[in-house]
Amino acid sequence: MRGNSFGNFFVLTSFGESHGPALGAVIDGCPAGVPLTEEHINAALRRRRPGQSIITSTRLEEDIPEILSGVFEGRTLGTPIAVIVRNHDTRSEDYSPQVYRAGHADRVWQDKYVNRDHRGGGRSSGRETIARVIGGAVAEQLLPDSVQIVAFARQIGHVSLKETPGQITRANVDSYPTRCPDSMADAAITEELLRLREQGDSVGGIIELRIDGVPSGLGEPVFNKAKSLLTSGIMTIGAVAGVSLGEAFTECLLAGSAFHTAVANAPEGITTRSYGIQGGITSGQRIVMRVAIKPTSTTGDLARQGRHDPCIVPRVIPVIESMAALVLADLFLASRLDNL
């Protein structure tokens, strides 16, 4: 099986299955001297683990990380960083090798590999995203302090934000169980998700990703565009159905004179609707992306057992932030080769 590593200079390799002994990550290419402890990683994993609220999966996993290599006395050594998270609360008896769940990878995995781990989806489970969050936590320690990566729920089902916030922090987003930073919308979404859970149904939504403080000059003008790498990285997340730069699918219908408006107090030639990336290269402005999340695949009786999220949007937010951090860390290291 190929395709378990991501990145060129800052490389994340993901391993493990949903109901195996452990999942984990190996990070190769992280320079020596980066501050890193298990608490840095643990803080990130707490934001994606199950059982955070009444609207998430009740699988009880503490997701405590164990650093096996690559770190000494709180700083990276420049050697491969290996981290594992052990599985504890598995219920493998809930899954049958004869059942191919709709919307999951069960059938295509069986057709491709013949031999598969059917327990909880095995490697294709959303639990694999633990590795991405581990990698993202390390990547964020490498990035400049100016870089701030924050995602939040813009819409879940038919309920959306009434007003788009200007400035927002992870702490603010995390104070809402739905990670939709609007008290009325949060309450309405929570009520809807509890109703869907009782019915054994699910719903998707739209996430907005904002990245501030990125220096200009990251990315390449042809194939390795910053926008294509960010989009590609986010699209590797199983729950993601689509990604756009800003409001691309509506704003592309504007007249050019309206679309290409200049950013006030920015260098000449920088426009608002490029959303921080022009010609494939970061401009120093805020990067904004919209991410479409499909409804959770597990529905019906299995969903009613309470071990599945009626909506994956709240828990996938830190995973999206982590993929963005991985891409930016890779681009940041690549930029050292751009000129002398």
Backbone torsions as a table, in degrees:
resi	resn	phi	psi	omega
1	MET	NA	128.6	-179.9
2	ARG	-106.6	179.6	172.6
3	GLY	78.9	30.2	178.7
4	ASN	-104.0	3.2	179.6
5	SER	-119.5	146.0	-176.4
6	PHE	-135.0	131.6	176.8
7	GLY	110.9	163.1	179.7
8	ASN	-110.2	-45.3	-179.6
9	PHE	-106.1	-42.5	174.0
10	PHE	-105.2	102.0	-167.3
11	VAL	-110.2	122.4	175.3
12	LEU	-101.1	128.2	170.6
13	THR	-114.3	124.3	-177.1
14	SER	-100.9	141.9	177.2
15	PHE	-147.4	160.4	174.7
16	GLY	109.0	160.3	179.2
17	GLU	-119.3	159.9	-175.1
18	SER	-56.9	-39.8	-177.7
19	HIS	-113.4	16.2	174.7
20	GLY	-79.1	-176.8	-179.4
21	PRO	-62.3	-35.7	-176.4
22	ALA	-162.6	162.6	167.8
23	LEU	-120.9	163.9	179.7
24	GLY	-175.3	-172.3	-176.2
25	ALA	-145.4	148.0	168.2
26	VAL	-119.7	126.2	178.6
27	ILE	-109.8	119.6	179.8
28	ASP	-115.3	140.1	178.0
29	GLY	100.2	-1.1	177.0
30	CYS	-73.3	125.7	-179.2
31	PRO	-61.8	159.9	176.1
32	ALA	-72.6	151.8	173.4
33	GLY	91.4	3.2	179.2
34	VAL	-79.9	127.6	178.7
35	PRO	-62.4	129.0	-179.2
36	LEU	-159.3	129.8	175.3
37	THR	-133.9	169.6	176.5
38	GLU	-62.9	-29.2	179.5
39	GLU	-68.0	-34.2	174.4
40	HIS	-56.6	-45.0	-177.9
41	ILE	-74.6	-39.8	-179.4
42	ASN	-61.4	-40.4	179.5
43	ALA	-60.9	-38.7	178.6
44	ALA	-69.6	-42.7	-178.5
45	LEU	-67.1	-32.1	178.4
46	ARG	-59.3	-30.1	-176.6
47	ARG	-76.6	-17.5	179.3
48	ARG	-111.9	-7.7	-172.7
49	ARG	-68.7	157.2	177.8
50	PRO	-71.6	166.8	175.1
51	GLY	75.8	21.3	-178.2
52	GLN	-75.6	-27.9	-177.4
53	SER	-157.2	-179.1	-178.4
54	ILE	-71.4	-9.4	-178.2
55	ILE	-106.1	11.5	178.7
56	THR	-118.8	171.0	178.9
57	SER	-55.3	143.3	179.5
58	THR	-92.7	7.9	173.6
59	ARG	-58.5	124.9	-173.2
60	LEU	-95.8	92.0	177.7
61	GLU	-124.0	124.6	178.5
62	GLU	-77.9	-21.5	177.2
63	ASP	52.4	53.9	178.9
64	ILE	-84.2	123.4	-178.6
65	PRO	-82.0	146.4	173.8
66	GLU	-122.7	116.9	176.8
67	ILE	-82.3	120.0	-177.2
68	LEU	-96.2	-26.0	-176.6
69	SER	-162.0	166.0	171.8
70	GLY	89.1	-3.0	-178.6
71	VAL	-133.7	135.0	178.2
72	PHE	-141.1	125.4	179.2
73	GLU	53.0	43.1	172.6
74	GLY	80.4	9.5	178.4
75	ARG	-137.7	147.9	-179.9
76	THR	-69.3	150.8	-178.2
77	LEU	-97.3	-9.3	-173.9
78	GLY	88.4	-3.6	177.5
79	THR	-95.7	168.4	179.8
80	PRO	-56.0	133.2	178.4
81	ILE	-98.7	117.7	178.8
82	ALA	-111.4	129.9	-179.2
83	VAL	-134.4	136.0	175.3
84	ILE	-124.1	155.1	172.3
85	VAL	-129.9	121.5	-175.9
86	ARG	-83.2	142.4	174.9
87	ASN	-85.8	141.4	179.7
88	HIS	-129.5	-50.3	-171.2
89	ASP	-95.5	61.8	178.0
90	THR	-92.6	147.1	173.9
91	ARG	-129.7	73.6	-173.7
92	SER	-64.3	-23.7	-179.7
93	GLU	-66.9	-13.8	177.6
94	ASP	-72.6	-11.0	-172.6
95	TYR	-119.8	139.4	179.6
96	SER	-117.9	137.2	178.7
97	PRO	-67.2	-14.7	179.4
98	GLN	-88.5	-6.7	-177.5
99	VAL	-103.5	128.8	176.8
100	TYR	-113.0	104.4	-172.0
101	ARG	-72.9	135.5	179.6
102	ALA	-62.5	135.4	176.7
103	GLY	84.8	-12.4	178.5
104	HIS	-93.7	177.0	-179.0
105	ALA	-89.1	6.1	-173.2
106	ASP	-50.9	-54.2	-174.1
107	ARG	-67.8	-47.3	-177.4
108	VAL	-68.7	-33.4	176.3
109	TRP	-63.2	-45.8	179.3
110	GLN	-60.6	-43.7	-179.4
111	ASP	-65.0	-36.4	-175.7
112	LYS	-80.2	-47.4	-170.7
113	TYR	-105.7	-14.8	-179.1
114	VAL	69.4	-53.1	177.9
115	ASN	-95.9	123.8	-178.0
116	ARG	-141.4	157.2	171.7
117	ASP	-93.7	106.5	-175.1
118	HIS	-80.6	-10.6	-173.7
119	ARG	-72.6	108.7	177.1
120	GLY	65.6	18.4	-179.0
121	GLY	90.7	-5.9	178.2
122	GLY	58.2	-124.6	-177.3
123	ARG	-75.0	-22.9	-178.1
124	SER	-86.7	4.6	177.8
125	SER	-69.1	152.7	174.1
126	GLY	-62.6	-16.0	179.0
127	ARG	-66.8	-19.4	175.5
128	GLU	-58.7	-24.5	-177.0
129	THR	-64.9	-10.4	172.7
130	ILE	-52.8	-43.6	-178.4
131	ALA	-62.0	-38.2	-179.0
132	ARG	-67.1	-39.2	179.3
133	VAL	-69.3	-37.1	174.7
134	ILE	-60.2	-49.6	179.9
135	GLY	-61.9	-39.6	179.1
136	GLY	-65.1	-36.5	178.7
137	ALA	-64.1	-39.8	177.6
138	VAL	-69.6	-43.1	-179.5
139	ALA	-59.1	-40.9	-178.5
140	GLU	-66.8	-28.1	175.8
141	GLN	-70.4	-25.9	-179.6
142	LEU	-82.6	-33.1	-175.1
143	LEU	-68.6	154.5	175.8
144	PRO	-58.3	150.3	-179.2
145	ASP	-60.8	-22.8	-178.5
146	SER	-67.6	-23.4	-175.3
147	VAL	-78.3	122.0	178.2
148	GLN	-123.5	121.4	-177.3
149	ILE	-115.0	116.3	-177.8
150	VAL	-136.5	131.4	174.7
151	ALA	-122.5	152.8	178.3
152	PHE	-152.7	161.2	179.0
153	ALA	-78.8	119.9	173.5
154	ARG	-85.7	-34.8	-177.0
155	GLN	-155.5	138.1	172.0
156	ILE	-130.3	121.8	-172.9
157	GLY	60.9	-129.6	-179.2
158	HIS	-98.7	6.3	-179.3
159	VAL	-102.7	127.2	-177.9
160	SER	-132.1	166.4	174.4
161	LEU	-57.4	138.5	175.9
162	LYS	-79.3	-33.9	-178.4
163	GLU	-141.6	129.2	-179.0
164	THR	-73.4	123.9	-179.8
165	PRO	-67.8	144.3	178.4
166	GLY	-76.9	-56.8	177.3
167	GLN	-117.3	140.3	-177.1
168	ILE	-152.0	148.2	-179.9
169	THR	-121.4	164.1	176.3
170	ARG	-61.8	-38.5	-179.8
171	ALA	-61.3	-40.1	178.1
172	ASN	-65.6	-46.3	179.9
173	VAL	-61.8	-44.8	-176.3
174	ASP	-69.2	-14.0	179.0
175	SER	-74.6	-10.0	176.6
176	TYR	-107.2	127.6	-178.8
177	PRO	-55.7	-35.0	-179.3
178	THR	-85.3	-6.7	-172.9
179	ARG	57.7	27.8	170.3
180	CYS	-105.5	107.0	-170.0
181	PRO	-77.6	62.2	178.5
182	ASP	-153.0	116.7	-170.6
183	SER	-61.2	-39.7	-179.3
184	MET	-69.5	-44.4	179.4
185	ALA	-65.8	-40.0	179.2
186	ASP	-59.5	-44.7	-179.9
187	ALA	-65.9	-42.8	-179.2
188	ALA	-66.1	-40.0	179.2
189	ILE	-67.0	-42.4	179.1
190	THR	-58.9	-45.4	178.4
191	GLU	-59.9	-43.0	-179.3
192	GLU	-66.3	-40.5	-178.6
193	LEU	-68.6	-35.9	176.3
194	LEU	-65.8	-37.7	177.0
195	ARG	-65.1	-44.6	-179.9
196	LEU	-64.1	-38.0	178.0
197	ARG	-60.9	-43.0	178.6
198	GLU	-61.4	-34.6	-178.7
199	GLN	-84.7	-7.9	-176.8
200	GLY	73.4	31.0	-178.2
201	ASP	-118.9	179.5	-176.4
202	SER	-149.1	173.8	-179.6
203	VAL	-152.4	158.3	177.7
204	GLY	-110.3	-161.4	-178.8
205	GLY	-177.5	-170.7	-178.1
206	ILE	-125.6	130.1	179.2
207	ILE	-110.7	140.0	172.5
208	GLU	-105.8	130.7	177.0
209	LEU	-109.3	127.5	176.7
210	ARG	-121.5	134.1	177.9
211	ILE	-127.5	114.3	-180.0
212	ASP	-109.0	154.7	173.1
213	GLY	80.2	11.8	178.3
214	VAL	-75.6	128.4	178.7
215	PRO	-66.2	154.5	175.6
216	SER	-72.0	153.1	173.6
217	GLY	100.7	4.5	177.1
218	LEU	-89.2	139.6	-179.4
219	GLY	100.7	166.0	-178.0
220	GLU	-116.5	157.6	-175.5
221	PRO	-82.1	-7.8	-176.3
222	VAL	-114.3	-95.4	-174.9
223	PHE	-82.9	-42.4	-176.2
224	ASN	-89.9	50.2	176.2
225	LYS	-62.9	144.8	178.0
226	ALA	-59.5	-38.2	-178.7
227	LYS	-69.7	-36.3	-179.8
228	SER	-73.0	-36.0	178.8
229	LEU	-69.5	-41.5	177.1
230	LEU	-63.8	-45.9	179.9
231	THR	-61.5	-46.6	-179.6
232	SER	-61.6	-43.7	-179.8
233	GLY	-61.7	-44.6	-179.2
234	ILE	-68.4	-35.4	-179.7
235	MET	-69.6	-13.6	176.3
236	THR	-74.4	-11.7	178.0
237	ILE	-76.3	128.1	-172.8
238	GLY	-57.0	-34.7	-175.7
239	ALA	-79.0	-10.7	-174.1
240	VAL	-82.3	129.5	179.9
241	ALA	-105.7	-18.5	-179.2
242	GLY	-172.9	155.6	179.9
243	VAL	-140.1	138.5	174.1
244	SER	-134.5	153.3	173.5
245	LEU	-84.5	112.1	-176.0
246	GLY	62.7	-144.3	179.0
247	GLU	-98.2	52.6	-169.6
248	ALA	-55.9	-39.6	-172.1
249	PHE	-76.6	-12.9	172.2
250	THR	-105.5	-40.5	-176.7
251	GLU	-72.1	-19.6	178.1
252	CYS	-66.5	-13.8	-179.9
253	LEU	-89.8	-4.1	178.3
254	LEU	-72.8	159.4	170.9
255	ALA	-67.8	150.6	-178.4
256	GLY	-57.6	-37.3	-179.3
257	SER	-65.0	-28.3	177.2
258	ALA	-85.6	-34.9	-177.3
259	PHE	-70.0	-45.6	-172.6
260	HIS	-93.4	58.1	178.0
261	THR	-88.0	142.3	-175.2
262	ALA	-74.3	150.4	173.7
263	VAL	-82.4	128.0	179.0
264	ALA	-63.5	138.2	176.7
265	ASN	61.5	25.8	176.6
266	ALA	-112.8	162.9	176.7
267	PRO	-56.1	149.3	-178.9
268	GLU	-57.2	136.1	177.9
269	GLY	98.4	-9.7	-179.4
270	ILE	-89.2	127.3	-175.8
271	THR	-113.8	157.5	-174.2
272	THR	-69.2	-43.2	-172.8
273	ARG	-87.3	12.3	167.6
274	SER	-84.4	-12.5	175.0
275	TYR	51.2	47.3	171.0
276	GLY	86.1	-1.1	179.8
277	ILE	-137.7	117.7	177.8
278	GLN	-126.0	132.7	-177.6
279	GLY	60.7	24.5	-179.4
280	GLY	84.7	-1.6	-173.7
281	ILE	-116.7	138.0	179.5
282	THR	-64.7	142.0	-175.6
283	SER	-103.0	-6.8	-176.1
284	GLY	95.6	-9.3	177.4
285	GLN	-88.0	170.5	178.5
286	ARG	-61.0	131.7	172.9
287	ILE	-91.8	130.7	179.6
288	VAL	-127.8	130.2	177.0
289	MET	-134.1	148.2	174.4
290	ARG	-110.8	137.1	-175.3
291	VAL	-126.9	123.2	178.0
292	ALA	-90.6	127.7	-179.0
293	ILE	-112.1	126.2	-178.4
294	LYS	-74.8	159.5	174.0
295	PRO	-60.5	146.5	176.8
296	THR	-53.4	134.8	-174.1
297	SER	-69.9	-34.4	-177.1
298	THR	-76.8	120.5	177.9
299	THR	-135.2	179.2	176.7
300	GLY	77.1	-147.5	-174.0
301	ASP	-61.4	-40.4	-178.8
302	LEU	-63.6	-38.3	178.0
303	ALA	-67.4	-36.9	-178.7
304	ARG	-67.3	-16.5	177.2
305	GLN	-70.6	-10.8	172.8
306	GLY	87.3	11.0	-177.5
307	ARG	-101.4	9.7	-177.4
308	HIS	-133.1	146.6	179.4
309	ASP	-74.5	130.1	174.2
310	PRO	-68.4	-17.5	174.9
311	CYS	-151.6	129.2	-176.1
312	ILE	-88.4	-7.8	-175.1
313	VAL	-52.6	-52.2	-176.0
314	PRO	-59.4	-38.5	-175.6
315	ARG	-84.7	-19.7	-179.4
316	VAL	-83.6	-13.3	-178.6
317	ILE	-57.2	-49.8	177.5
318	PRO	-65.6	-23.7	177.0
319	VAL	-70.7	-41.7	176.8
320	ILE	-62.4	-44.4	177.2
321	GLU	-60.1	-38.4	-179.2
322	SER	-67.0	-41.8	178.5
323	MET	-64.1	-38.0	176.9
324	ALA	-63.2	-41.6	179.2
325	ALA	-64.1	-40.5	178.8
326	LEU	-62.0	-44.3	179.2
327	VAL	-63.4	-45.2	-177.8
328	LEU	-66.8	-37.9	177.5
329	ALA	-63.1	-41.0	178.5
330	ASP	-63.6	-44.1	179.4
331	LEU	-67.4	-36.4	179.5
332	PHE	-63.0	-43.5	177.8
333	LEU	-69.8	-37.0	178.9
334	ALA	-63.8	-32.5	-176.6
335	SER	-65.1	-17.8	178.4
336	ARG	-68.9	-14.2	179.1
337	LEU	-98.3	0.8	-172.0
338	ASP	-71.8	-37.0	180.0
339	ASN	-157.2	165.8	179.1
340	LEU	-96.2	NA	NA
